[in-house]
């Protein structure tokens, strides 16, 4: 009787073989490996994107210009009711960055104070005050110091930029031609210098209560 009872008990038992255990273990290992690879790939991708963003930021910063010295203004008319015709300032390549093409705009020949519509200048200079915004002014460039003869503003070079040509015969015009109303006394204005790469160079100045022939706007 006892033997028969034990045989019945054994027939109802269920167990896991060594092969089934191995299969389950392998499945866990495979899932863990896939998960680890996914996490590692995501980490490498994020690191790569962060590195690209850092290098891109450095490149942008290295392509930015900086102002060197004072902004010099030349008057068309002087006195308490005077107004300006030219602005001159000096730029350098910030952080010793990549060269920036400062090919000057072409004069339109009509003395409008603006660059010609077909001009090949890459750097665009704009004027803003409370009354107006004028894009793509006409300007000229002079190389200072040990700058070479090309139009690329490179490390350790300085370019003098003049908004408005010196004589009407040049055909480019000046601020008197470009602005309406004129740049009068006690007026705050902003100059934007937009280069192909890098941040926009911006500076703001205010004209004094009395306009002299030549002034330093600090």
C-alpha positions as CSV (number, residue, x, y, z in Angstrom):
1,X,0.0,0.0,0.0
2,X,2.7,2.4,0.9
3,X,4.6,1.7,-2.3
4,X,1.5,2.4,-4.4
5,X,0.8,5.7,-2.5
6,X,4.4,6.9,-3.1
7,X,4.1,6.1,-6.8
8,X,1.0,8.2,-7.1
9,X,2.8,11.2,-5.3
10,X,5.8,11.0,-7.7
11,X,3.6,10.9,-10.8
12,X,2.1,14.3,-9.7
13,X,5.4,16.1,-9.2
14,X,6.7,18.7,-11.7
15,X,10.2,20.1,-11.9
16,X,12.6,22.2,-14.0
17,X,15.4,20.4,-15.8
18,X,18.9,21.8,-16.1
19,X,18.3,22.6,-19.8
20,X,15.3,24.8,-19.1
21,X,17.3,26.6,-16.4
22,X,20.1,27.2,-18.8
23,X,17.7,28.6,-21.5
24,X,16.2,31.0,-19.0
25,X,19.6,32.2,-17.8
26,X,20.8,32.8,-21.4
27,X,17.6,34.8,-22.1
28,X,18.3,37.0,-19.1
29,X,21.9,37.5,-20.1
30,X,20.8,38.4,-23.7
31,X,18.2,40.9,-22.5
32,X,20.7,42.5,-20.1
33,X,23.4,42.7,-22.9
34,X,20.9,44.4,-25.3
35,X,19.8,46.9,-22.5
36,X,23.4,47.7,-21.6
37,X,24.3,48.2,-25.3
38,X,21.3,50.6,-25.7
39,X,22.3,52.6,-22.7
40,X,25.9,52.8,-23.8
41,X,25.0,53.8,-27.3
42,X,22.7,56.5,-26.0
43,X,25.5,57.8,-23.7
44,X,28.0,57.9,-26.6
45,X,25.5,59.7,-28.9
46,X,24.8,62.3,-26.2
47,X,28.5,62.8,-25.6
48,X,29.1,63.2,-29.3
49,X,26.3,65.8,-29.7
50,X,27.6,67.7,-26.6
51,X,31.1,67.7,-28.2
52,X,29.8,69.0,-31.5
53,X,27.8,71.7,-29.7
54,X,31.0,72.8,-27.8
55,X,33.1,72.9,-30.9
56,X,30.4,74.8,-32.8
57,X,30.2,77.3,-29.9
58,X,33.9,77.8,-30.0
59,X,33.9,78.3,-33.7
60,X,31.1,80.9,-33.4
61,X,33.0,82.7,-30.6
62,X,36.3,82.7,-32.6
63,X,34.5,84.3,-35.6
64,X,33.4,87.3,-33.6
65,X,34.9,90.8,-34.0
66,X,35.7,93.2,-31.2
67,X,35.9,97.0,-31.1
68,X,39.3,98.5,-30.6
69,X,39.5,102.1,-29.5
70,X,37.0,105.0,-29.8
71,X,34.3,105.6,-32.3
72,X,35.2,108.8,-34.3
73,X,32.4,110.9,-35.7
74,X,32.6,113.5,-38.5
75,X,30.0,116.3,-38.8
76,X,28.2,117.5,-41.8
77,X,27.1,120.6,-39.9
78,X,28.4,121.7,-36.5
79,X,26.8,123.4,-33.5
80,X,23.7,122.8,-31.4
81,X,21.7,121.9,-34.5
82,X,24.5,120.0,-36.2
83,X,24.4,116.4,-37.5
84,X,26.9,113.7,-38.5
85,X,27.9,112.3,-41.9
86,X,30.5,109.7,-41.0
87,X,31.4,107.2,-38.3
88,X,34.9,105.6,-38.1
89,X,35.9,102.7,-35.8
90,X,38.5,99.9,-35.6
91,X,37.8,96.2,-35.5
92,X,40.0,93.2,-34.5
93,X,39.4,89.5,-34.6
94,X,38.3,88.4,-31.1
95,X,40.1,85.5,-29.5
96,X,42.5,85.1,-32.4
97,X,39.7,83.3,-34.3
98,X,39.2,82.4,-37.9
99,X,39.6,85.0,-40.7
100,X,36.6,87.1,-41.6
101,X,36.1,88.5,-45.1
102,X,35.8,92.3,-45.0
103,X,35.4,92.9,-48.7
104,X,34.0,96.4,-48.8
105,X,30.6,96.9,-50.5
106,X,30.3,98.4,-54.0
107,X,29.1,102.0,-54.2
108,X,25.8,102.3,-56.0
109,X,27.0,105.5,-57.8
110,X,24.0,107.5,-56.6
111,X,25.3,108.6,-53.2
112,X,22.5,106.9,-51.3
113,X,24.7,105.9,-48.4
114,X,23.8,102.3,-49.0
115,X,25.6,99.4,-50.6
116,X,24.7,98.6,-54.2
117,X,22.1,95.9,-54.7
118,X,24.6,93.7,-56.5
119,X,27.4,94.4,-54.1
120,X,29.5,91.3,-53.0
121,X,30.2,92.4,-49.4
122,X,29.7,89.6,-46.9
123,X,29.8,91.7,-43.8
124,X,26.6,93.8,-43.4
125,X,26.5,97.0,-41.3
126,X,23.2,98.4,-40.1
127,X,22.1,101.5,-38.3
128,X,19.3,101.7,-35.7
129,X,17.8,104.6,-33.7
130,X,14.4,105.5,-32.3
131,X,13.2,106.7,-35.7
132,X,14.6,104.2,-38.2
133,X,16.5,101.1,-39.1
134,X,18.7,101.2,-42.1
135,X,20.2,98.0,-43.5
136,X,23.4,97.4,-45.5
137,X,25.1,100.8,-45.2
138,X,28.0,101.7,-47.5
139,X,31.4,101.5,-45.8
140,X,35.1,101.4,-46.6
141,X,38.0,99.6,-45.0
142,X,41.6,100.6,-44.3
143,X,44.2,98.1,-43.0
144,X,46.2,99.3,-40.0
145,X,49.5,98.3,-38.6
146,X,51.1,95.1,-39.9
147,X,47.9,93.9,-41.6
148,X,48.5,92.2,-45.0
149,X,47.0,93.3,-48.2
150,X,44.0,90.9,-48.4
151,X,40.5,91.7,-47.2
152,X,40.6,89.0,-44.5
153,X,40.5,90.2,-40.9
154,X,42.9,87.7,-39.3
155,X,44.5,87.3,-35.9
156,X,46.5,90.3,-34.7
157,X,45.2,92.5,-37.5
158,X,43.1,95.7,-37.2
159,X,40.8,97.1,-39.9
160,X,39.5,100.7,-39.7
161,X,35.9,100.9,-40.9
162,X,34.4,104.1,-42.1
163,X,30.6,104.4,-42.7
164,X,30.1,106.9,-45.4
165,X,32.8,107.8,-48.0
166,X,35.1,110.8,-47.7
167,X,33.9,112.5,-50.9
168,X,30.7,112.6,-52.9
169,X,32.8,111.8,-56.0
170,X,33.2,108.2,-54.7
171,X,29.5,107.6,-55.4
172,X,28.7,105.8,-52.1
173,X,27.1,108.6,-50.1
174,X,27.2,109.0,-46.3
175,X,24.9,109.0,-43.3
176,X,23.3,112.3,-44.4
177,X,22.2,110.4,-47.6
178,X,21.2,107.2,-45.8
179,X,19.3,108.5,-42.8
180,X,16.0,110.4,-42.5
181,X,16.0,112.2,-40.1
182,X,19.7,112.9,-39.7
183,X,21.9,111.8,-36.8
184,X,21.4,115.0,-34.7
185,X,22.5,116.1,-31.2
186,X,21.5,114.1,-28.1
187,X,20.5,111.1,-30.1
188,X,21.3,107.5,-29.1
189,X,22.0,105.1,-32.0
190,X,23.1,101.5,-32.5
191,X,25.5,100.0,-35.1
192,X,25.2,96.3,-35.9
193,X,28.0,94.5,-37.7
194,X,26.8,91.1,-39.0
195,X,29.6,88.7,-40.1
196,X,29.0,85.4,-41.9
197,X,29.7,83.4,-38.7
198,X,29.8,84.3,-35.0
199,X,27.7,86.7,-32.9
200,X,26.5,90.0,-34.2
201,X,28.9,92.8,-33.1
202,X,26.8,95.7,-31.6
203,X,27.8,99.0,-30.1
204,X,25.7,101.9,-28.9
205,X,26.6,105.6,-28.7
206,X,24.9,108.9,-28.0
207,X,25.7,112.2,-29.8
208,X,26.6,115.2,-27.5
209,X,24.5,118.3,-27.1
210,X,27.0,120.2,-29.4
211,X,28.4,118.8,-32.6
212,X,32.0,119.5,-33.4
213,X,33.7,118.9,-36.7
214,X,35.4,115.7,-35.5
215,X,34.5,114.0,-32.2
216,X,35.2,110.9,-30.2
217,X,32.0,109.2,-29.1
218,X,32.8,107.3,-25.9
